[in-house]
Amino acid sequence: MAAVEGFEIDRAGVAEILRSPELAAAVRALGEQVGAAARAQGHTVTSGEPLPIEVFDDPRQDRAGTTVAVRHPAGVGMEAHHGVLRRAAGTVGLDVEGLRE
């Protein structure tokens, strides 16, 4: 990429930050906040048990990552009907973009 007015991106430095344990910890903490906000909504499955919200590390080769997921058959329907994860992400200040009708 060409420099803009003397500014050039340090790609190696950015890659180092994206793979750093400090960023991984911050991303994990944010994922835990989203998970807690989703659980706090109080949704339950047919059995009456709380909707299982899981937070797990999901790194890629080039960056840290965390996934918040509903690993239950009802998860897709809960997200479609209630926006469980989207709303939870919004409560912690994240802007969720994705598939829209």
Contacts in CASP RR format, 6 or more apart in sequence:
PFRMAT RR
TARGET T0000
AUTHOR 0000-0000-0000
METHOD contacts of the structure
MODEL  1
MAAVEGFEIDRAGVAEILRSPELAAAVRALGEQVGAAARAQGHTVTSGEP
LPIEVFDDPRQDRAGTTVAVRHPAGVGMEAHHGVLRRAAGTVGLDVEGLR
E
1 8 0 8 1.000
1 9 0 8 1.000
15 62 0 8 1.000
17 23 0 8 1.000
18 62 0 8 1.000
18 63 0 8 1.000
18 64 0 8 1.000
19 62 0 8 1.000
19 63 0 8 1.000
19 64 0 8 1.000
20 64 0 8 1.000
23 63 0 8 1.000
23 64 0 8 1.000
24 57 0 8 1.000
24 59 0 8 1.000
24 64 0 8 1.000
24 65 0 8 1.000
24 66 0 8 1.000
27 64 0 8 1.000
27 65 0 8 1.000
27 66 0 8 1.000
28 55 0 8 1.000
28 57 0 8 1.000
28 64 0 8 1.000
28 65 0 8 1.000
28 66 0 8 1.000
30 66 0 8 1.000
30 92 0 8 1.000
30 94 0 8 1.000
31 55 0 8 1.000
31 66 0 8 1.000
31 68 0 8 1.000
32 55 0 8 1.000
33 92 0 8 1.000
34 55 0 8 1.000
34 68 0 8 1.000
34 85 0 8 1.000
34 88 0 8 1.000
34 89 0 8 1.000
34 92 0 8 1.000
34 94 0 8 1.000
35 53 0 8 1.000
35 55 0 8 1.000
35 68 0 8 1.000
35 88 0 8 1.000
37 87 0 8 1.000
37 88 0 8 1.000
37 89 0 8 1.000
37 90 0 8 1.000
37 91 0 8 1.000
37 92 0 8 1.000
38 51 0 8 1.000
38 53 0 8 1.000
38 68 0 8 1.000
38 70 0 8 1.000
38 84 0 8 1.000
38 85 0 8 1.000
38 87 0 8 1.000
38 88 0 8 1.000
39 50 0 8 1.000
39 51 0 8 1.000
39 53 0 8 1.000
40 88 0 8 1.000
41 82 0 8 1.000
41 84 0 8 1.000
41 87 0 8 1.000
41 88 0 8 1.000
42 50 0 8 1.000
42 51 0 8 1.000
43 50 0 8 1.000
43 51 0 8 1.000
43 78 0 8 1.000
43 82 0 8 1.000
43 84 0 8 1.000
44 50 0 8 1.000
44 51 0 8 1.000
45 51 0 8 1.000
45 52 0 8 1.000
45 72 0 8 1.000
45 74 0 8 1.000
46 74 0 8 1.000
51 70 0 8 1.000
51 72 0 8 1.000
51 74 0 8 1.000
51 75 0 8 1.000
51 78 0 8 1.000
51 84 0 8 1.000
52 70 0 8 1.000
52 71 0 8 1.000
52 72 0 8 1.000
53 68 0 8 1.000
53 69 0 8 1.000
53 70 0 8 1.000
53 84 0 8 1.000
53 85 0 8 1.000
54 68 0 8 1.000
54 69 0 8 1.000
54 70 0 8 1.000
54 71 0 8 1.000
55 66 0 8 1.000
55 67 0 8 1.000
55 68 0 8 1.000
55 69 0 8 1.000
56 66 0 8 1.000
56 67 0 8 1.000
56 69 0 8 1.000
57 65 0 8 1.000
57 66 0 8 1.000
57 67 0 8 1.000
58 65 0 8 1.000
58 66 0 8 1.000
58 67 0 8 1.000
59 65 0 8 1.000
68 85 0 8 1.000
68 88 0 8 1.000
68 89 0 8 1.000
69 85 0 8 1.000
70 76 0 8 1.000
70 78 0 8 1.000
70 79 0 8 1.000
70 84 0 8 1.000
70 85 0 8 1.000
75 84 0 8 1.000
78 84 0 8 1.000
79 85 0 8 1.000
79 86 0 8 1.000
85 96 0 8 1.000
86 96 0 8 1.000
89 96 0 8 1.000
90 96 0 8 1.000
END
